[in-house]
């Protein structure tokens, strides 16, 4: 009887335990399945969509841009790309004027950087913005130019910034020459593209690429100095160019530690030479004063009775 009572007391506990175990199995499986789904979802998000693999910049450093390509300026006048080259480096911006966001951010970032630089657009360098949407017109280009010339705010700069439109053939040749890849999305009626600007030499060779929507004024200034073959800039710019070097992978100027060490060594040697020279000079002055004092003392002795 006791044994029966003992079993009857244990049987409800074992039943609950079995229920818990059976309920726990599907819960654990669901958690594992959820974790697997989340991990696969995150992995899928880490992989960029296929269309994004088709956009970007392929750097064509030191390659010549075709300057005979025909375009139309903001006044509706037929021009050639080469009309804006010859004696100054050129900042080239590829941006379509009805872009809902990215192109505007690039132009805003460039304008802000140029306002901070000591160089003046139209004097030391020119800027050429070319729309890669063949449907856009000179009226759109003119409106865009007015907006950014006003934002730049320096007198006489209107002759230094040009906004162009063109036909598909000329646009394709230019974008191919500079390595700018983009895709048209018909569903959104927009272009998928990357962001950045280029600096070209006065003869139209690609000198520097800068990526993103903000451009450090120092990098922009050094890029223009290099593209101009040192025809613009100050001695300070030459020192900075020695201490910083352009990294094509990042599109930025980074510090050259070795050159910093060299400059520091040269500065140390100059300081040591200066200190030695000052020591010799002060020593010579003291030696010059001592004979004068001795001669003065002898003359006083000679004047005595």
C-alpha positions in Angstrom: 0.0 0.0 0.0 2.8 2.3 0.8 4.4 1.4 -2.4 1.3 2.2 -4.3 0.9 5.5 -2.4 4.6 6.3 -3.2 4.1 5.7 -6.9 0.9 7.7 -7.0 2.7 10.7 -5.5 5.5 10.5 -8.0 3.4 9.9 -11.1 2.1 13.5 -11.3 5.6 14.9 -11.0 7.0 12.7 -13.7 4.0 13.6 -15.9 4.8 17.3 -15.6 8.4 16.6 -16.3 7.5 14.7 -19.5 5.3 17.6 -20.6 8.1 20.1 -20.0 10.6 18.0 -21.9 8.2 17.5 -24.8 7.3 21.2 -24.9 10.9 22.2 -24.7 12.0 20.3 -27.8 9.9 22.2 -30.3 10.8 25.5 -28.5 14.5 24.7 -28.9 14.0 23.8 -32.6 12.2 27.1 -33.2 15.0 29.1 -31.5 17.6 27.3 -33.6 15.6 27.9 -36.8 15.1 31.6 -35.9 18.8 32.0 -35.3 19.7 30.3 -38.6 17.2 32.6 -40.4 18.7 35.7 -38.7 22.2 34.7 -39.5 21.4 34.0 -43.2 19.5 37.3 -43.4 22.4 39.2 -42.0 24.8 37.5 -44.4 22.5 38.4 -47.2 22.5 42.0 -46.1 26.3 42.0 -46.0 26.4 41.2 -49.7 25.6 44.2 -51.8 22.9 43.9 -54.4 24.1 42.9 -57.8 23.3 46.4 -59.3 25.7 48.0 -56.8 28.5 46.0 -58.2 28.0 47.7 -61.5 28.6 51.2 -60.2 31.8 52.9 -58.9 35.1 54.5 -60.0 37.8 52.8 -62.0 40.8 55.1 -61.6 42.5 56.1 -64.8 45.3 58.1 -63.3 47.5 59.9 -65.8 45.3 59.0 -68.7 44.1 61.6 -71.2 40.4 62.7 -71.3 39.1 63.3 -74.8 38.8 67.1 -75.0 37.0 67.2 -78.4 33.8 65.9 -76.9 30.8 68.1 -77.8 28.5 69.5 -75.1 26.1 72.3 -74.4 26.8 74.9 -71.7 24.2 76.5 -69.4 23.5 79.3 -71.9 22.6 76.8 -74.6 25.8 77.3 -76.5 27.6 74.4 -78.2 31.0 73.9 -76.7 33.7 71.3 -76.4 35.2 69.9 -73.3 38.6 71.3 -74.2 37.3 74.8 -74.1 37.8 74.7 -70.3 41.3 73.4 -70.3 44.6 75.0 -71.2 46.2 77.0 -68.3 44.5 75.9 -65.1 43.8 72.6 -63.4 40.1 71.5 -63.6 37.9 69.9 -61.0 35.5 67.6 -62.9 32.1 66.6 -61.4 29.8 64.1 -63.0 26.3 64.8 -61.6 22.8 64.9 -63.1 20.8 67.9 -62.1 17.5 66.2 -61.2 19.3 63.8 -58.8 17.1 63.6 -55.7 20.0 63.5 -53.2 23.5 62.2 -53.9 24.6 64.6 -56.6 23.4 67.6 -54.5 25.4 66.4 -51.6 28.5 66.1 -53.7 28.1 69.6 -55.1 27.4 71.0 -51.6 30.5 69.3 -50.2 32.6 70.7 -53.0 31.3 74.2 -52.6 32.0 74.1 -48.9 35.6 72.9 -49.5 36.2 75.6 -52.1 34.9 78.3 -49.8 37.5 77.3 -47.2 40.5 77.1 -49.6 42.7 80.1 -50.3 42.5 79.5 -54.0 39.7 81.2 -56.0 37.7 79.4 -58.6 38.2 81.0 -62.0 41.6 82.4 -61.0 43.7 79.4 -59.9 41.4 76.6 -61.1 38.2 75.9 -63.0 35.3 73.6 -62.2 33.3 71.7 -64.9 30.1 69.8 -64.0 28.7 67.5 -66.6 25.3 65.9 -66.4 25.3 62.2 -67.4 21.5 62.3 -68.0 21.1 63.0 -71.8 17.5 64.2 -71.2 18.6 67.2 -69.2 18.6 70.7 -70.7 20.5 73.9 -70.5 17.8 75.5 -68.4 18.4 72.9 -65.7 22.1 73.6 -66.0 21.6 77.3 -65.7 19.4 77.0 -62.6 22.0 74.7 -61.0 24.8 77.1 -61.8 23.1 80.1 -60.3 22.4 78.2 -57.1 26.0 77.2 -56.6 27.7 80.4 -57.7 25.5 82.2 -55.2 26.5 79.6 -52.5 30.2 80.0 -53.4 29.9 83.7 -52.9 33.1 85.0 -54.4 32.9 87.9 -56.9 33.8 87.0 -60.5 33.6 83.2 -60.0 30.8 82.7 -62.6 33.4 82.4 -65.3 35.1 79.6 -63.4 32.3 77.1 -62.9 30.6 75.6 -66.0 27.5 73.3 -66.1 27.2 71.2 -69.2 24.7 68.9 -70.8 25.2 66.5 -73.7 24.1 63.6 -75.8 24.4 60.0 -74.9 27.4 59.3 -77.1 29.5 62.1 -75.7 28.5 61.3 -72.1 29.4 57.6 -72.5 32.8 58.5 -74.0 33.6 60.8 -71.1 32.4 58.5 -68.3 34.3 55.6 -69.9 37.5 57.8 -70.1 37.4 58.7 -66.4 36.2 55.3 -65.2 32.8 56.4 -63.9 30.3 53.5 -63.8 26.6 54.1 -63.3 23.2 52.3 -63.9 19.8 53.7 -64.9 16.9 52.4 -62.9 13.8 52.6 -65.1 11.4 51.8 -62.3 12.6 54.7 -60.2 13.5 56.9 -63.1 16.8 57.5 -61.4 20.5 56.8 -61.9 22.3 54.6 -59.4 25.9 55.9 -59.1 28.7 56.5 -56.7 29.9 59.9 -55.4 33.2 61.7 -55.9 35.1 64.2 -57.9 38.2 64.3 -60.1 41.1 66.7 -60.6 42.6 67.0 -64.1 45.7 68.8 -65.3 45.5 71.8 -67.6 46.1 69.4 -70.5 43.2 67.2 -69.5 45.0 64.3 -67.8 43.5 62.6 -64.8 45.5 63.5 -61.8 43.5 62.8 -58.6 40.2 61.1 -57.5 38.4 62.1 -54.3 35.6 60.0 -53.1 32.5 60.7 -51.0 30.4 63.8 -50.4 32.8 65.8 -48.3 36.3 66.9 -49.4 39.0 68.0 -47.0 40.1 71.5 -48.1 43.8 70.5 -47.5 43.4 67.4 -49.8 41.7 69.5 -52.5 44.3 72.2 -52.3 47.2 69.7 -52.6 45.5 68.0 -55.5 45.2 71.2 -57.4 48.8 72.1 -56.6 50.0 68.8 -58.0 47.8 69.0 -61.0 49.1 72.4 -61.8 52.7 71.1 -61.8 53.4 73.5 -58.9 52.3 76.6 -60.8 50.0 77.5 -58.0 50.4 77.2 -54.2 52.8 78.5 -51.6 56.0 77.2 -50.1 53.8 75.8 -47.3 52.0 73.7 -49.9 55.3 72.4 -51.2 56.2 71.3 -47.6 52.8 69.6 -47.2 53.2 67.8 -50.5 56.6 66.5 -49.2 55.1 65.3 -45.9 51.8 63.9 -47.3 51.3 61.5 -50.2 48.2 60.6 -52.2 46.7 57.2 -51.6 44.8 56.1 -54.7 43.0 53.3 -52.7 41.3 55.8 -50.4 41.4 58.9 -52.6 43.0 60.9 -49.8 46.3 62.4 -48.8 47.9 60.6 -45.9 51.0 61.4 -43.8 54.3 60.0 -44.9 56.1 59.1 -41.7 59.5 58.7 -43.4 59.2 62.2 -44.9 58.2 63.6 -41.5 61.3 62.0 -40.0 63.4 63.5 -42.8 62.0 66.9 -42.3 62.5 66.6 -38.5 66.1 65.5 -39.0 66.8 68.5 -41.3 65.1 70.9 -38.8 67.3 69.4 -36.0 70.5 69.8 -38.0 69.6 73.5 -38.9 68.9 74.2 -35.2 72.2 72.7 -34.1 74.1 74.7 -36.7 72.3 77.8 -35.5 73.1 77.1 -31.9 76.8 76.5 -32.7 76.9 79.7 -34.7 75.4 81.7 -31.9 77.9 80.1 -29.4 80.9 81.1 -31.6 79.5 84.6 -32.1 79.0 85.1 -28.4 82.5 83.7 -27.7 84.0 86.0 -30.2 82.2 88.9 -28.7 83.6 88.1 -25.3 87.1 87.7 -26.6 86.8 91.1 -28.3 85.7 92.8 -25.2 88.5 91.3 -23.0 91.4 92.8 -25.0 89.7 96.2 -24.9 89.3 96.0 -21.2 93.0 95.0 -20.8 94.2 97.8 -23.0 92.1 100.3 -21.1 93.6 99.1 -17.8 97.2 99.4 -19.2 96.5 102.9 -20.4 95.3 103.9 -16.9 98.5 102.5 -15.4 100.6 104.5 -17.8 98.9 107.7 -16.8 99.9 107.3 -13.2 102.8 109.4 -11.4 
